[in-house]
């Protein structure tokens, strides 16, 4: 009898947990934080699918990128790189979304980026990325991004 009661209780807790997770993920897409998190993924997807039009729509006019190589890039340079199709694949994980103000949201995540690198072909790069999204009119636009290489500490 106690075994059945424990199984029923465990099942009820599991169903409640799954229901709460589903409701939370559905709700998050309808909030600015959820929309911006999806937009960070959309920037990478636009680069992978070679869609500079999507990049133009997502980036602020005064966008700046500090790449994992330490160089800075502007909006036009990222659109050119997108057209060239350097990004082959990506995997985002450890995503965090922080509201800075009503007009600014910070998205951080770790990523495995596979992109062309000169004559070396394609090599995966592990990065920690910070995206600063701000409102431009009634739209959220990516204003600043910094990609920091991740490596094991020697």
C-alpha positions in Angstrom: 0.0 0.0 0.0 2.8 2.4 0.9 4.5 1.6 -2.4 1.4 2.5 -4.4 1.0 5.7 -2.4 4.6 6.6 -3.1 4.3 5.9 -6.8 1.1 8.0 -7.1 2.7 10.9 -5.2 5.8 10.7 -7.5 3.6 10.6 -10.6 1.7 13.7 -9.4 4.9 15.6 -8.7 6.3 14.7 -12.1 3.1 15.8 -13.9 3.1 19.1 -12.0 6.8 19.7 -12.8 6.3 19.0 -16.5 3.2 21.2 -16.7 5.0 24.1 -14.9 7.9 23.8 -17.3 5.6 23.8 -20.4 3.7 26.8 -19.1 6.9 28.7 -18.3 8.4 28.1 -21.8 5.1 29.1 -23.5 4.8 32.2 -21.3 8.4 33.2 -21.9 8.0 33.6 -25.6 5.3 36.2 -25.1 7.6 38.4 -22.9 10.3 40.8 -24.1 12.9 38.7 -22.4 11.7 35.6 -24.3 11.5 37.4 -27.6 15.0 38.8 -27.2 16.4 35.3 -26.3 14.8 33.9 -29.5 16.2 36.9 -31.5 19.8 36.0 -30.3 19.2 32.6 -31.8 17.8 34.1 -34.9 21.0 36.2 -35.5 23.0 32.9 -35.6 20.5 31.2 -37.7 20.5 34.1 -40.2 24.3 33.8 -40.5 24.0 30.0 -41.0 21.4 30.4 -43.7 23.2 33.3 -45.4 20.4 35.8 -44.9 21.8 39.3 -44.6 18.3 40.8 -44.8 17.4 39.1 -41.5 20.6 40.4 -40.0 19.8 43.9 -41.2 16.4 43.6 -39.5 17.8 42.3 -36.2 20.7 44.7 -35.7 20.7 48.3 -34.5 21.9 50.9 -37.0 25.0 51.5 -34.7 25.6 47.8 -34.0 29.1 46.8 -32.8 30.6 43.3 -32.5 33.8 42.5 -30.6 34.7 39.1 -32.1 36.4 36.3 -30.4 39.6 37.4 -32.3 39.4 40.8 -30.4 38.6 42.8 -33.6 35.6 45.1 -33.8 33.0 44.8 -36.6 30.1 47.0 -37.5 26.7 46.2 -38.9 27.8 46.2 -42.6 30.8 44.0 -41.9 28.5 41.4 -40.2 26.1 41.6 -43.1 28.9 41.0 -45.6 30.2 38.0 -43.5 26.7 36.6 -43.4 26.4 36.9 -47.2 29.7 35.0 -47.6 28.3 32.2 -45.4 31.3 31.6 -43.0 29.1 30.1 -40.2 28.4 26.4 -40.9 26.8 25.4 -37.6 26.2 26.5 -34.1 25.0 25.2 -30.7 23.8 27.5 -28.0 23.7 26.5 -24.3 23.7 28.0 -20.8 21.5 30.8 -22.0 20.7 33.6 -19.4 18.5 36.6 -19.9 18.8 39.7 -17.7 16.6 42.8 -17.8 18.9 45.8 -17.6 16.1 48.4 -17.9 12.8 48.7 -19.8 14.8 49.5 -22.9 17.7 47.1 -22.5 18.1 43.3 -22.1 21.3 41.3 -21.8 21.4 37.8 -23.2 24.5 35.6 -22.4 25.2 32.1 -23.6 27.9 29.7 -24.4 28.2 28.5 -28.0 30.1 26.0 -30.2 30.6 27.8 -33.5 31.9 26.0 -36.6 33.0 28.5 -39.2 35.5 28.8 -42.0 38.9 30.0 -40.9 41.2 30.9 -43.9 43.0 27.9 -45.3 42.3 25.8 -42.2 38.9 24.7 -43.3 36.3 24.4 -40.5 37.1 24.3 -36.9 34.8 24.4 -33.9 35.3 27.4 -31.6 33.9 27.5 -28.1 32.7 30.9 -27.0 31.0 32.8 -24.3 28.7 35.4 -25.9 27.0 38.5 -24.5 24.3 40.3 -26.6 22.9 43.7 -25.5 19.5 44.3 -27.0 17.9 47.7 -26.9 14.6 49.1 -28.2 14.7 51.1 -31.5 11.3 52.4 -32.1 8.9 49.6 -31.2 11.4 46.8 -32.1 14.2 45.1 -30.1 17.5 45.4 -31.9 20.9 43.9 -31.2 23.2 46.9 -30.3 26.3 45.2 -29.0 27.8 41.7 -29.0 31.0 40.4 -27.5 32.3 36.8 -28.1 35.0 35.6 -25.8 36.9 32.4 -26.5 36.5 29.6 -24.0 39.5 27.4 -23.3 40.7 25.2 -20.5 42.9 27.0 -18.0 46.4 25.9 -18.3 
